[in-house]
Amino acid sequence: METAIAFWNILKKDIHNYYLKPPNISWGIIFPLSWTLMQLVRSPGNVEIIELLPGLMAMSILFGTTSMLAVTITFEKRSRSFDRLLLAPISISTLVFAKLSGAIIFGMVNAFVPVAFAANFADLSGTYWPLVIIAVFLIALTSALLGLLIAVSAKEVFEAQTFSNFFRFPMLFLCGLFLPIERLPGILKAISFCLPLTYGTDTLNGAIRGSSIFNTSFNIFIMLMFSALLFYLCHRNIQRNWIL
Amino acid sequence: MEIIRVTNLKKQYGEVLAVDGISFCVREGEVFGFLGPNGAGKTSTINMMIGLSRPSGGQIVIDGIDAVKDVKKVQKIIGVVPDENNMYGEMDGFENLCFCAALYGMRKAEREKRAKELLEHFNLAAAGKRPFRAYSKGMKRKLTIAAGIIHDPKILFLDEPTTGIDVESARQIRELILGLKEQGKTIFITTHYIEEAQRVCDRIAFIVKGRIVKIGTVSDLLNDAVRGHKLSLKVSGSLNAIRGELETRFQNFRLEFSDENSLLITSKEPVALYPVIQWLDSKGISVYEAREIKPTLEDVFVKITAEKAKVEV
């Protein structure tokens, strides 16, 4: 019970202090909206909004989740308020799960902003929503873990932002959002198969547009494997870097 | 009864040995001071004791619990006030305290009651709904201390509690520390301010370059440090003309003349003042002030660090 109280209050504090701040709310709305408009303007001919939706959802989660978690933890470490959490009689895992939960919720909410827009212009009746939710959760989970991995390594907020971009932009261009994976040159195609976002986007494509490269179960399995690997790396680095 | 026992504790950062096999114990209900210059190993030691850092060697037992293996058990019974005010700037005082209480698993009604009590106790009730970032330095320090005791810990670790705050707030904090001691709390305090340690601590350990060089009660340390007696005299006439004569007449004393009207007498035995006054009077010089110079912890500290430096040379 004591652990549950601590977990809930860390989560509530993060949502209140960081995620519900006006700049983040506006980021969650403006970012997907501007990407949608950009795609519509630059695409030759008539591009269907439904074609853009999986990519926009994946991108909204990736950008929101990784940067928020990396920046907030680095910020708390810098101001030493993070020591307060490390000194609490709760396990590091509880602390990490509470931090991850905030980022995952933020990422999932961000993902449905483009859906809310798209619902006004496209027919989403063919969408298989349970799978969308699973895919959104798994993308948010892997992105949050990536953000955590960055947060564990970064000492300064600017470092966290730099590292985030280092991971995010290659993922963005190689996961099939802008260029179909089949059209990527050999080496880039190989890299794209090493990125969790590739499988998340593919699952979303399957659930929303009904076309995907891989089988859904395979995508989910790979995403879970990425999550386990990232969690292991985070846990190992936390033990090394947070308790010196 | 001892509540903290540290044995042969070591901390190495790469090539640097920050803490070099220190051992000490802290008794239940006492205020234990940990003093030393910057970089002496104070914060490294405290961080290992509270679980923010892993020892490279040695043992820490707090209230019978192995603090290296069962760090989370120890963290339940300790409160920590770090050297920086690390509360959340965007949250108000009341929210900050409630949040800290929640980290210890306290239920809503209980934590709100305790937060209100502490805000009252620390004279912060009027500022309870103000964001922490809008607090003055003294208020921030007090709230950080309040957060350290929100869960009513048995042992409180205070790292530089009065650094960077005004005289009045520092005085209030010293009173709070003594108040906590009266409640039976054990307090482990690190400070740069030797005078502050002298006022609040029962026992003190001096750490220099990762090693404890002296440990004892304040009075023991003072007695050890300055063996002898010092007396300062202010006189009406000039001592310059009789300086040699004075030194010959009182050979048992070491005499220092800071100016022509001042004399500092140092002696192994208590100084018999009357013969000095009488002799000076016979030379036409009146003594208008005589003051015993008592040693301070600062003298002890300077002596210890100087001795340590000599040994290393």
Interface residues (C-beta under 8 A of the other chain):
Chain A: M1 E2 T3 I5 A6 W8 N9 I10 K13 H16 N17 S79 R80 S81 D83 R84 L85 L86 L87 A88 P89 I90 S91 I243 L244
Chain B: N47 I50 G51 L52 S53 R54 K72 K73 Q75 K76 V80 P82 E84 N86 M87 Y88 G89 E90 M91 F99 C100 A102 L103 Y104 G105 M106 R107 A147
